[in-house]
Structure formats: structure tokens, C-alpha cells
Amino acid sequence: MRGDGEAWGAWKMRRVGLVILLFVGILGGMSDVDAEQDVVVALSPDIPPYVMEGGTAGLEVEILRGALPGLSLRFEQMSYDHLQTAVQEGKAAMSAGVQDLDDGVFYSLDFVEFFNAAIVKKSDGIAIGKVGDLANHPVLTWEDAWRELGNEFENLFGPEGEDRDDYLEFADQEEQVRAFWEEEGAVIVIDRCIFKYFSEEMGEDLSDVEEHLIFAPVTGFKVSFRDEALRDRFDAGLRAFCASGEYAAILERHHVTWETTVCERVEEGD
């Protein structure tokens, strides 16, 4: 009996050793953020319906949570110009709503899109048929819009732009919309859903505006990561979120209608 007991004890010790090795192996394969209590996510100021209620709600927040189930995400709102560098500067593990600049961090697939337009008041009589027609008019945009709206727009309104003097960026897009309604002869360049939301909140008459679709049909935005494994986990989660129909349900819940969605491309890996 004693011999049997020793054999049993030795087998148990080997099993415990295997479990410990397996556990250590799992830990070694985890990204550093998996062990953190909260994953800090840089997020834009409120831009309903995309980001709302101080960064605790909105379409973007729901998509980010849906693509990373099981993680505790802590959102910290930052101005647009800080979003692009938040990960690089160590201010966040993730930054949502950025462009891929090939600058040493890891970028996701597009997770959200904006439908940008140049909007004018009919009563101002401004004719806009192409980007070049924005010249010589006060143009109101969000921070760093010149980075995201194509080369022609950048040539006009970038830091070295020839029409920069008539160009004004806003960190707060509610203030951007308010300035448009208050300023005669202004052109606002903005996502159509954001403009509609704030204008209705202000009680403005949307029948007095014209939308000119002079930019690319959509502008896609990504999430940047300091950790490649977390980026891969996010991309996989985004694909699953799309496949489940939850992404489409979020758009419907927020009354956002797009002709196409990022889901049609993320499922193909683009």
C-alpha cells in the first residue's frame, strides 16, 4: 500500500507542475493590458450620437465595448489633436478615432465612419460644387480636419494652406455648429449626423441648409494601440460584433443611416 501511495503522490506532483507550467505559459502569451484593472481609452469630446454623456455613452463607446467584451474600459476624453498622439505619449493604451500615420503604434481596422459634407445656409446664396469652391469663405471645421479630408482640402487649409486665414477649427463641435448659425456666409464642414443633432437641439431650421457632398463618401477612423496583441483582439472582436448583427443594431438605435458600413469591409479583413 505504501508503494501505491508514493506513486499516487508523485503523479499528483507532476500534475501540479504541468498546471503551473501551463498557467505560466498563458500569462506569457497575454498582452500587458490583460492584467490591468482598467484599459485607458482616449476618446473625443462629446459629438452626439457618436460620443455622449461625458464619454460614457454613444455609438463609439458601445462599439468599443462590444469589440472587447470582458475588458474594463476607462474612457478619457481628449481634444482631437491629442487623440492622434495619446498612445505614443503614454497617455492611453488605446485611442479611438484616429488615422493610420505609420508612426510606430498599432492600428485597427476602421471601426467607425463619418459622412462629411460642406453645409451652407440657402439664404447666404453660396455655390459649392467642389473643394476649391470653399476658398474665400469662412470655413468652420473640427480640429485637424485638414489631415482627414484629402489633399486638395489640405492644400487650401493645412498649416501651409493658401486659404488658411479663412479657416477656423473647433475642439467642441457644439460650438462649431453654433458659430455656423451665428455667422453670415459661413461654410461648415462636418459629419451630417453631428450637424443635425446639434442643430435640432438648438432649435434651428434645417430647411434653410444645403449639404454639398464634395468629399469622399465616408471618412473612416481607426483605434491605435500600444500593444499589438490587444489590437489583434480588437480586430477579431469587431469582426464578431459585425457578424452577430450587434453593430447594425447600434446604428439603428442611434438613428444613424449609412449607405455602407465598416462591417462590409472588416469581414473581408480590409
C-alpha positions in Angstrom: 0.0 0.0 0.0 2.8 2.3 0.8 4.3 1.9 -2.7 0.9 2.8 -4.2 0.7 5.9 -2.1 4.1 7.1 -3.1 3.2 6.6 -6.8 -0.1 8.5 -6.3 1.7 11.3 -4.6 4.4 11.5 -7.4 1.6 11.6 -10.0 -0.1 14.5 -8.2 3.1 16.4 -8.0 3.7 16.0 -11.8 0.1 17.1 -12.5 0.5 20.2 -10.3 3.8 21.0 -12.1 2.1 20.7 -15.5 -0.7 23.1 -14.4 1.8 25.6 -13.2 3.7 25.5 -16.4 0.5 25.8 -18.4 -0.5 28.8 -16.3 2.8 30.5 -16.8 2.7 29.9 -20.5 -0.8 31.5 -20.7 0.5 34.5 -18.8 3.5 34.8 -21.1 1.2 34.9 -24.1 -1.1 37.6 -22.7 -0.7 41.2 -23.6 0.3 43.5 -20.8 -3.1 45.2 -20.7 -4.9 41.9 -19.9 -3.6 42.1 -16.4 -4.6 45.8 -15.9 -7.7 46.6 -13.9 -8.8 49.2 -16.4 -7.7 49.8 -20.0 -7.5 53.5 -20.6 -9.1 54.6 -23.9 -8.6 58.1 -25.3 -11.9 59.4 -26.7 -13.0 62.6 -28.4 -15.1 65.2 -26.7 -18.9 64.7 -26.9 -20.1 64.5 -30.5 -23.6 63.0 -30.4 -24.6 60.5 -31.5 -21.0 59.1 -31.6 -19.8 60.1 -28.1 -22.2 61.3 -25.5 -22.7 62.0 -21.8 -19.1 62.8 -21.0 -17.7 59.9 -22.8 -19.9 57.2 -21.1 -22.3 56.6 -23.9 -22.8 56.9 -27.6 -22.2 54.8 -30.8 -18.4 54.8 -30.5 -18.4 53.8 -26.8 -20.8 50.9 -27.5 -18.8 49.6 -30.4 -15.5 49.7 -28.4 -17.1 47.8 -25.5 -18.8 45.3 -27.9 -15.5 44.5 -29.6 -13.6 44.0 -26.4 -16.0 42.0 -24.1 -14.5 41.1 -20.8 -12.2 44.1 -20.5 -12.9 47.1 -18.3 -12.5 50.2 -20.5 -12.0 53.5 -18.8 -12.6 56.4 -21.3 -10.8 59.7 -21.0 -11.9 62.4 -23.3 -9.2 64.5 -25.1 -9.2 67.1 -27.8 -8.9 65.9 -31.3 -5.3 66.9 -31.7 -4.3 64.9 -28.6 -6.2 61.8 -29.7 -3.7 61.1 -32.5 -0.7 61.1 -30.1 -2.3 59.8 -26.9 -0.9 56.3 -27.3 2.5 57.4 -28.5 2.9 59.7 -25.4 1.8 57.0 -23.0 -1.5 58.7 -22.0 -3.7 55.8 -23.0 -3.5 52.1 -24.0 -5.9 52.8 -26.9 -7.0 55.9 -28.7 -10.3 55.9 -30.7 -11.0 58.0 -33.8 -7.5 58.3 -35.3 -5.8 57.9 -38.7 -3.1 55.4 -39.5 0.1 57.5 -39.7 2.6 54.6 -39.7 4.3 56.0 -36.6 5.3 53.0 -34.6 2.0 52.1 -32.9 -0.6 49.5 -33.9 -3.7 50.5 -35.8 -7.0 48.6 -36.0 -9.3 48.2 -38.9 -11.7 51.1 -39.4 -14.2 50.9 -36.6 -16.4 53.8 -37.4 -17.1 56.1 -40.3 -18.2 59.7 -40.7 -20.2 61.2 -43.6 -18.8 64.7 -44.0 -20.3 67.4 -46.0 -19.9 71.1 -46.7 -23.1 72.7 -45.4 -24.3 76.3 -46.2 -27.4 78.3 -45.5 -29.6 78.7 -48.5 -30.2 82.3 -47.5 -26.4 83.0 -48.0 -26.5 82.0 -51.6 -23.1 80.2 -51.6 -22.5 77.8 -54.5 -20.3 74.8 -53.6 -19.6 72.2 -56.3 -16.0 71.2 -55.4 -13.5 71.5 -52.7 -11.9 74.5 -54.4 -15.1 76.5 -54.0 -14.6 76.7 -50.3 -11.8 79.2 -50.9 -12.7 82.8 -49.9 -15.4 81.7 -47.5 -15.2 81.3 -43.7 -14.8 77.6 -43.2 -15.6 76.1 -39.8 -14.3 72.6 -39.1 -13.2 70.3 -36.2 -9.6 70.1 -35.0 -7.1 68.7 -37.6 -9.8 68.3 -40.2 -7.2 69.2 -42.9 -5.5 65.8 -42.2 -8.6 63.8 -43.0 -10.4 65.5 -45.9 -8.0 64.9 -48.8 -5.0 66.6 -50.5 -7.0 69.5 -52.1 -8.5 70.4 -48.7 -5.1 70.2 -47.1 -3.6 72.4 -49.8 -6.2 75.1 -49.0 -6.4 74.9 -45.2 -3.4 72.9 -43.9 -0.7 74.7 -41.9 0.8 76.0 -45.1 -2.5 76.4 -46.9 -3.1 79.3 -49.2 -6.6 80.0 -47.7 -5.8 79.3 -44.0 -6.8 82.8 -42.9 -10.5 82.0 -43.6 -10.3 78.7 -41.7 -11.3 78.0 -38.1 -11.1 74.8 -36.1 -13.2 73.9 -33.1 -12.3 71.5 -30.3 -16.1 71.5 -29.3 -18.3 70.6 -32.3 -21.4 72.0 -30.5 -19.6 75.4 -30.6 -18.7 74.8 -34.2 -22.4 74.3 -35.1 -23.5 77.3 -33.0 -20.8 79.5 -34.8 -22.2 78.4 -38.2 -25.7 79.5 -37.3 -24.5 82.8 -35.9 -22.1 83.8 -38.7 -23.3 85.1 -42.0 -21.8 83.5 -45.1 -20.0 80.6 -43.2 -19.5 77.1 -44.6 -19.4 74.3 -42.0 -17.6 71.1 -42.8 -18.9 68.4 -40.5 -20.4 65.0 -40.2 -24.0 65.2 -41.2 -25.4 63.3 -38.2 -23.5 65.5 -35.7 -24.7 68.7 -37.5 -28.3 67.5 -37.5 -28.2 66.6 -33.8 -26.8 69.9 -32.5 -28.9 72.0 -34.9 -32.1 70.3 -33.7 -31.0 70.8 -30.1 -30.6 74.5 -30.8 -34.0 74.7 -32.4 -32.6 75.8 -35.8 -34.5 75.4 -39.1 -32.8 72.6 -41.1 -34.9 73.5 -44.1 -32.6 76.5 -44.6 -29.5 74.5 -45.3 -27.9 72.7 -48.3 -25.5 69.8 -48.0 -22.7 69.6 -50.6 -21.1 66.1 -50.8 -17.7 67.2 -52.1 -15.6 64.9 -50.1 -15.0 61.1 -50.2 -18.3 59.3 -49.4 -17.0 58.4 -46.0 -14.1 59.1 -43.8 -13.0 56.0 -41.8 -11.4 56.1 -38.4 -9.3 53.6 -36.5 -8.2 52.8 -33.0 -4.5 53.0 -32.2 -2.9 50.6 -29.6 0.4 50.4 -27.8 0.0 46.6 -27.7 -0.2 44.5 -30.9 -1.9 41.6 -29.2 -4.7 43.9 -27.9 -5.1 45.3 -31.4 -5.5 41.9 -32.9 -8.0 41.0 -30.2 -10.0 44.2 -31.0 -10.0 43.4 -34.8 -11.2 39.9 -34.1 -13.9 41.2 -31.7 -15.0 43.8 -34.2 -15.5 41.2 -36.9 -17.5 39.0 -34.5 -19.6 42.1 -33.4 -20.4 42.8 -37.0 -21.3 39.2 -37.8 -23.6 39.0 -34.8 -25.7 41.9 -36.1 -24.9 44.0 -33.0 -23.1 46.7 -35.0 -26.1 47.2 -37.2 -28.4 47.3 -34.2 -26.3 50.1 -32.6 -26.6 52.2 -35.8 -30.3 51.7 -35.8 -30.7 52.6 -32.1 -28.9 55.9 -32.7 -30.8 56.6 -35.9 -27.6 56.6 -38.0 -28.2 55.5 -41.6 -25.2 54.8 -43.7 -25.2 53.5 -47.3 -22.4 51.1 -46.4 -20.8 50.2 -43.1 -17.4 49.3 -41.9 -18.7 45.7 -41.4 -18.8 45.1 -45.1 -15.0 45.7 -45.1 -13.8 44.3 -41.8 -15.3 40.9 -42.6 -13.0 40.8 -45.6 -10.1 42.0 -43.5 -9.7 45.3 -45.3 
